[in-house]
Amino acid sequence: MKSKAELSEEIRKLLKERNAIMLAHNYQRDEVQELADISGDSLGLSQSAAESDAEVIVFCGVHFMAESAAILAPEKTVILPRMDAGCPMADMITGEQLRAEKEKRPNVPVVAYVNTTAEVKAYSDICCTSANALKVAESVDSDEVYMVPDRNLAQYTARFTDKKISWWDGYCPTHENLTAADVKKAKEENPSALFMCHPECSPEVIDMADHVCSTSGMYKYAKESEAKSFIIGTEMGILYRLRKDNPDKEFILPSQKLICPNMKLITLEDVLQSLKEMKNIVTVPEDIRKKSLVALNKMLKVPRD
């Protein structure tokens, strides 16, 4: 069995030979994040890959993320080291189901979270991320918006807008695992700690948060805050970079259930094998790609802060 150092050396050599870039989502295994050229959230990674000179993208994440890279960079080869790395929330709605919902709501724009399949994006009007969901909802020229697939992100967005927001009843099982009781216990044990959580958490958990934000927002908040202790309400993979960037601060996981099995599937062995054999290539049919690209590009035109 090869050591971590041997695997890393072989992967770096192959990445160079293939003119490839290795991306790792914030929830990936520590050793995968450590070796990656870029780590970050799903859309940011896809954008970085599309802008790079690399011919091959090795996307260490889940299937919809690799699809997003293929949508934004069709001329590149996109590899997902484990094809069985899916997203339960993304799988909770299909293009056919969304089409049926649209028929019930003529003229109501559909805002699709980027955590959806390419097919669902293709049936949507505009995409959003957890960081810009409110701005996207506000940008749509309608008093009503239908959001898919995450009910928690939709309900969180609804708190800050006068628009009527309805939603598909999907959710992230990992974030749903975090309960208000878990947070209460963690706060009692760490009274000086600030609690920050992801908007995919339940409304009851969000009500207890000092700060609600995306994964990239958590990195920024932790670095800029004067607080020395934080309770983290998202998948445990984020702890790797939080601790690396803030060695003088403490990060507490309120529940051991905050782990996504799909995000932990990819190993260095998988990365090496997929690069060696140039296998597990993710593609998106051109008709679907063009339609989903429209929804993504509309989102990218929404002004940022």
Secondary structure as a PSIPRED ss2 file (coil, helix, strand):
# PSIPRED VFORMAT (PSIPRED V4.0)

   1 M C   1.000  0.000  0.000
   2 K C   1.000  0.000  0.000
   3 S C   1.000  0.000  0.000
   4 K H   0.000  1.000  0.000
   5 A H   0.000  1.000  0.000
   6 E H   0.000  1.000  0.000
   7 L H   0.000  1.000  0.000
   8 S H   0.000  1.000  0.000
   9 E H   0.000  1.000  0.000
  10 E H   0.000  1.000  0.000
  11 I H   0.000  1.000  0.000
  12 R H   0.000  1.000  0.000
  13 K H   0.000  1.000  0.000
  14 L H   0.000  1.000  0.000
  15 L H   0.000  1.000  0.000
  16 K H   0.000  1.000  0.000
  17 E H   0.000  1.000  0.000
  18 R C   1.000  0.000  0.000
  19 N C   1.000  0.000  0.000
  20 A E   0.000  0.000  1.000
  21 I E   0.000  0.000  1.000
  22 M E   0.000  0.000  1.000
  23 L E   0.000  0.000  1.000
  24 A E   0.000  0.000  1.000
  25 H E   0.000  0.000  1.000
  26 N C   1.000  0.000  0.000
  27 Y C   1.000  0.000  0.000
  28 Q C   1.000  0.000  0.000
  29 R C   1.000  0.000  0.000
  30 D H   0.000  1.000  0.000
  31 E H   0.000  1.000  0.000
  32 V H   0.000  1.000  0.000
  33 Q H   0.000  1.000  0.000
  34 E H   0.000  1.000  0.000
  35 L H   0.000  1.000  0.000
  36 A C   1.000  0.000  0.000
  37 D C   1.000  0.000  0.000
  38 I E   0.000  0.000  1.000
  39 S E   0.000  0.000  1.000
  40 G E   0.000  0.000  1.000
  41 D C   1.000  0.000  0.000
  42 S H   0.000  1.000  0.000
  43 L H   0.000  1.000  0.000
  44 G H   0.000  1.000  0.000
  45 L H   0.000  1.000  0.000
  46 S H   0.000  1.000  0.000
  47 Q H   0.000  1.000  0.000
  48 S H   0.000  1.000  0.000
  49 A H   0.000  1.000  0.000
  50 A H   0.000  1.000  0.000
  51 E H   0.000  1.000  0.000
  52 S C   1.000  0.000  0.000
  53 D C   1.000  0.000  0.000
  54 A C   1.000  0.000  0.000
  55 E C   1.000  0.000  0.000
  56 V E   0.000  0.000  1.000
  57 I E   0.000  0.000  1.000
  58 V E   0.000  0.000  1.000
  59 F E   0.000  0.000  1.000
  60 C E   0.000  0.000  1.000
  61 G C   1.000  0.000  0.000
  62 V C   1.000  0.000  0.000
  63 H H   0.000  1.000  0.000
  64 F H   0.000  1.000  0.000
  65 M H   0.000  1.000  0.000
  66 A H   0.000  1.000  0.000
  67 E H   0.000  1.000  0.000
  68 S H   0.000  1.000  0.000
  69 A H   0.000  1.000  0.000
  70 A H   0.000  1.000  0.000
  71 I H   0.000  1.000  0.000
  72 L H   0.000  1.000  0.000
  73 A C   1.000  0.000  0.000
  74 P C   1.000  0.000  0.000
  75 E C   1.000  0.000  0.000
  76 K C   1.000  0.000  0.000
  77 T E   0.000  0.000  1.000
  78 V E   0.000  0.000  1.000
  79 I E   0.000  0.000  1.000
  80 L C   1.000  0.000  0.000
  81 P C   1.000  0.000  0.000
  82 R C   1.000  0.000  0.000
  83 M C   1.000  0.000  0.000
  84 D C   1.000  0.000  0.000
  85 A C   1.000  0.000  0.000
  86 G C   1.000  0.000  0.000
  87 C C   1.000  0.000  0.000
  88 P C   1.000  0.000  0.000
  89 M C   1.000  0.000  0.000
  90 A H   0.000  1.000  0.000
  91 D H   0.000  1.000  0.000
  92 M H   0.000  1.000  0.000
  93 I C   1.000  0.000  0.000
  94 T C   1.000  0.000  0.000
  95 G H   0.000  1.000  0.000
  96 E H   0.000  1.000  0.000
  97 Q H   0.000  1.000  0.000
  98 L H   0.000  1.000  0.000
  99 R H   0.000  1.000  0.000
 100 A H   0.000  1.000  0.000
 101 E H   0.000  1.000  0.000
 102 K H   0.000  1.000  0.000
 103 E H   0.000  1.000  0.000
 104 K H   0.000  1.000  0.000
 105 R C   1.000  0.000  0.000
 106 P C   1.000  0.000  0.000
 107 N C   1.000  0.000  0.000
 108 V C   1.000  0.000  0.000
 109 P C   1.000  0.000  0.000
 110 V E   0.000  0.000  1.000
 111 V E   0.000  0.000  1.000
 112 A E   0.000  0.000  1.000
 113 Y E   0.000  0.000  1.000
 114 V C   1.000  0.000  0.000
 115 N C   1.000  0.000  0.000
 116 T C   1.000  0.000  0.000
 117 T C   1.000  0.000  0.000
 118 A H   0.000  1.000  0.000
 119 E H   0.000  1.000  0.000
 120 V H   0.000  1.000  0.000
 121 K H   0.000  1.000  0.000
 122 A H   0.000  1.000  0.000
 123 Y C   1.000  0.000  0.000
 124 S C   1.000  0.000  0.000
 125 D C   1.000  0.000  0.000
 126 I E   0.000  0.000  1.000
 127 C E   0.000  0.000  1.000
 128 C E   0.000  0.000  1.000
 129 T C   1.000  0.000  0.000
 130 S C   1.000  0.000  0.000
 131 A C   1.000  0.000  0.000
 132 N C   1.000  0.000  0.000
 133 A H   0.000  1.000  0.000
 134 L H   0.000  1.000  0.000
 135 K H   0.000  1.000  0.000
 136 V H   0.000  1.000  0.000
 137 A H   0.000  1.000  0.000
 138 E H   0.000  1.000  0.000
 139 S H   0.000  1.000  0.000
 140 V C   1.000  0.000  0.000
 141 D C   1.000  0.000  0.000
 142 S C   1.000  0.000  0.000
 143 D C   1.000  0.000  0.000
 144 E E   0.000  0.000  1.000
 145 V E   0.000  0.000  1.000
 146 Y E   0.000  0.000  1.000
 147 M E   0.000  0.000  1.000
 148 V E   0.000  0.000  1.000
 149 P C   1.000  0.000  0.000
 150 D E   0.000  0.000  1.000
 151 R H   0.000  1.000  0.000
 152 N H   0.000  1.000  0.000
 153 L H   0.000  1.000  0.000
 154 A H   0.000  1.000  0.000
 155 Q H   0.000  1.000  0.000
 156 Y H   0.000  1.000  0.000
 157 T H   0.000  1.000  0.000
 158 A H   0.000  1.000  0.000
 159 R C   1.000  0.000  0.000
 160 F C   1.000  0.000  0.000
 161 T C   1.000  0.000  0.000
 162 D C   1.000  0.000  0.000
 163 K C   1.000  0.000  0.000
 164 K E   0.000  0.000  1.000
 165 I E   0.000  0.000  1.000
 166 S E   0.000  0.000  1.000
 167 W E   0.000  0.000  1.000
 168 W C   1.000  0.000  0.000
 169 D C   1.000  0.000  0.000
 170 G E   0.000  0.000  1.000
 171 Y C   1.000  0.000  0.000
 172 C C   1.000  0.000  0.000
 173 P H   0.000  1.000  0.000
 174 T H   0.000  1.000  0.000
 175 H H   0.000  1.000  0.000
 176 E H   0.000  1.000  0.000
 177 N C   1.000  0.000  0.000
 178 L C   1.000  0.000  0.000
 179 T C   1.000  0.000  0.000
 180 A H   0.000  1.000  0.000
 181 A H   0.000  1.000  0.000
 182 D H   0.000  1.000  0.000
 183 V H   0.000  1.000  0.000
 184 K H   0.000  1.000  0.000
 185 K H   0.000  1.000  0.000
 186 A H   0.000  1.000  0.000
 187 K H   0.000  1.000  0.000
 188 E H   0.000  1.000  0.000
 189 E H   0.000  1.000  0.000
 190 N C   1.000  0.000  0.000
 191 P C   1.000  0.000  0.000
 192 S C   1.000  0.000  0.000
 193 A C   1.000  0.000  0.000
 194 L E   0.000  0.000  1.000
 195 F E   0.000  0.000  1.000
 196 M E   0.000  0.000  1.000
 197 C E   0.000  0.000  1.000
 198 H C   1.000  0.000  0.000
 199 P C   1.000  0.000  0.000
 200 E C   1.000  0.000  0.000
 201 C C   1.000  0.000  0.000
 202 S C   1.000  0.000  0.000
 203 P H   0.000  1.000  0.000
 204 E H   0.000  1.000  0.000
 205 V H   0.000  1.000  0.000
 206 I H   0.000  1.000  0.000
 207 D C   1.000  0.000  0.000
 208 M C   1.000  0.000  0.000
 209 A C   1.000  0.000  0.000
 210 D C   1.000  0.000  0.000
 211 H E   0.000  0.000  1.000
 212 V E   0.000  0.000  1.000
 213 C C   1.000  0.000  0.000
 214 S C   1.000  0.000  0.000
 215 T H   0.000  1.000  0.000
 216 S H   0.000  1.000  0.000
 217 G H   0.000  1.000  0.000
 218 M H   0.000  1.000  0.000
 219 Y H   0.000  1.000  0.000
 220 K H   0.000  1.000  0.000
 221 Y H   0.000  1.000  0.000
 222 A H   0.000  1.000  0.000
 223 K H   0.000  1.000  0.000
 224 E H   0.000  1.000  0.000
 225 S C   1.000  0.000  0.000
 226 E C   1.000  0.000  0.000
 227 A C   1.000  0.000  0.000
 228 K C   1.000  0.000  0.000
 229 S E   0.000  0.000  1.000
 230 F E   0.000  0.000  1.000
 231 I E   0.000  0.000  1.000
 232 I E   0.000  0.000  1.000
 233 G E   0.000  0.000  1.000
 234 T C   1.000  0.000  0.000
 235 E C   1.000  0.000  0.000
 236 M H   0.000  1.000  0.000
 237 G H   0.000  1.000  0.000
 238 I H   0.000  1.000  0.000
 239 L H   0.000  1.000  0.000
 240 Y H   0.000  1.000  0.000
 241 R H   0.000  1.000  0.000
 242 L H   0.000  1.000  0.000
 243 R H   0.000  1.000  0.000
 244 K H   0.000  1.000  0.000
 245 D H   0.000  1.000  0.000
 246 N C   1.000  0.000  0.000
 247 P C   1.000  0.000  0.000
 248 D C   1.000  0.000  0.000
 249 K C   1.000  0.000  0.000
 250 E E   0.000  0.000  1.000
 251 F E   0.000  0.000  1.000
 252 I E   0.000  0.000  1.000
 253 L C   1.000  0.000  0.000
 254 P C   1.000  0.000  0.000
 255 S C   1.000  0.000  0.000
 256 Q C   1.000  0.000  0.000
 257 K C   1.000  0.000  0.000
 258 L C   1.000  0.000  0.000
 259 I C   1.000  0.000  0.000
 260 C C   1.000  0.000  0.000
 261 P C   1.000  0.000  0.000
 262 N C   1.000  0.000  0.000
 263 M C   1.000  0.000  0.000
 264 K C   1.000  0.000  0.000
 265 L C   1.000  0.000  0.000
 266 I C   1.000  0.000  0.000
 267 T C   1.000  0.000  0.000
 268 L H   0.000  1.000  0.000
 269 E H   0.000  1.000  0.000
 270 D H   0.000  1.000  0.000
 271 V H   0.000  1.000  0.000
 272 L H   0.000  1.000  0.000
 273 Q H   0.000  1.000  0.000
 274 S H   0.000  1.000  0.000
 275 L H   0.000  1.000  0.000
 276 K H   0.000  1.000  0.000
 277 E H   0.000  1.000  0.000
 278 M C   1.000  0.000  0.000
 279 K C   1.000  0.000  0.000
 280 N C   1.000  0.000  0.000
 281 I E   0.000  0.000  1.000
 282 V C   1.000  0.000  0.000
 283 T C   1.000  0.000  0.000
 284 V C   1.000  0.000  0.000
 285 P C   1.000  0.000  0.000
 286 E H   0.000  1.000  0.000
 287 D H   0.000  1.000  0.000
 288 I H   0.000  1.000  0.000
 289 R H   0.000  1.000  0.000
 290 K H   0.000  1.000  0.000
 291 K H   0.000  1.000  0.000
 292 S H   0.000  1.000  0.000
 293 L H   0.000  1.000  0.000
 294 V H   0.000  1.000  0.000
 295 A H   0.000  1.000  0.000
 296 L H   0.000  1.000  0.000
 297 N H   0.000  1.000  0.000
 298 K H   0.000  1.000  0.000
 299 M H   0.000  1.000  0.000
 300 L H   0.000  1.000  0.000
 301 K C   1.000  0.000  0.000
 302 V C   1.000  0.000  0.000
 303 P C   1.000  0.000  0.000
 304 R C   1.000  0.000  0.000
 305 D C   1.000  0.000  0.000
